[in-house]
Amino acid sequence: MNIQYHYKKAAVLLKRGHPPGANRLFFVHDGTGRIEGYFKVAELVERTFSVYGITLDERVGYAPQNISIEELAISYIEQMKQIQPEGPYCIAGWSIGGTIAAEMVRILEADGEEVGCCVLVDAPPPGYYPPQDAQPFSAVSETDYIRPFLCNEEPLKRWSRSGSAQAFWNAVADTIQPSDFDRPSFLRYVREEWADIFPDGSGLSLHQLFCAVNIVRTLHRARAAYVPRGSIDSPVHVFQATESPLEGMDRWGRYCAHPVYIPAEGSHYTLFDVEHAPAFARQFNRILKGAAATKKSG
């Protein structure tokens, strides 16, 4: 069975700027691995910028992966350089996308590349999540994870003998039957854990549901384990949602030499909706215009 998530190997053009190729902006995917969350705001981005979305890394699939933010950042820099071989680069990301964007900028600076702007949109800072969220995935962790939702533990005896989390989920994919699994209980659990990401998983097959949830788990674990290896010297603009604001956002100052904090209307999950996207775009575009002006004068 093919258990790979369907991804694209290169950044996706969301909006073409005028004149084409003059300036480029790269949005990094959110915690679902997808870029649909940027569609509305991309339409409002400064017209001289072509806007791209960087999608999920190819190594992330049906099984949860012990992948790092650093590995993702390196992969996404490769995607970005397929479009724009050299700087200055403009990179932005919402939520975990901001975490990955920050690491991309840190790596680019370490390599001597020029960064035009780095924008973190309500991205929880390193250390925001408890240490237990960073625990590696294993056959043992996955056995414990799925056991509460099984109607029949007989398959679990076989799955738990797997040598890794990948092997565990390969075995699940090959042998699980709908009658083995308490889908309603799992959906209730998923909604409690990730309510704003999975408001309704009833239309997904069991295979699709596991894939979607394990992608979120992979990315969340990577973020929880992330500790930057250095500081960012380029100016970093940190947008903070004004509704139900995240605590400790000033901790980005430990890893950014010149952070600029900007309040943004809405909550973590509504910053880019129809009501709030225009206000966000106005502030965001001022940053982009400043980056473009710096590029021209340089």
Secondary structure, DSSP 8 states (H G I E B T S, - for coil): --------SS-EEEE--SSTTSEEEEEE--TTS--GGGHHHHHTS-TTEEEEEE---TT--SS-----HHHHHHHHHHHHHHH-SSS-EEEEEETHHHHHHHHHHHHHHHTT--EEEEEEES---TT-S-GGGG----HHHHHHHHGGGBS--HHHHHHTT-SSHHHHHHHHHHH--GGGB-HHHHHHHHHHHHTTT-S--TTS-HHHHHHHHHHHHHHHHHHHH---SS-B-S-EEEEEESSS--TTGGGGGGTBSSEEEEEESS-TTTTTSTTTHHHHHHHHHHHHHHHHHHHHH-
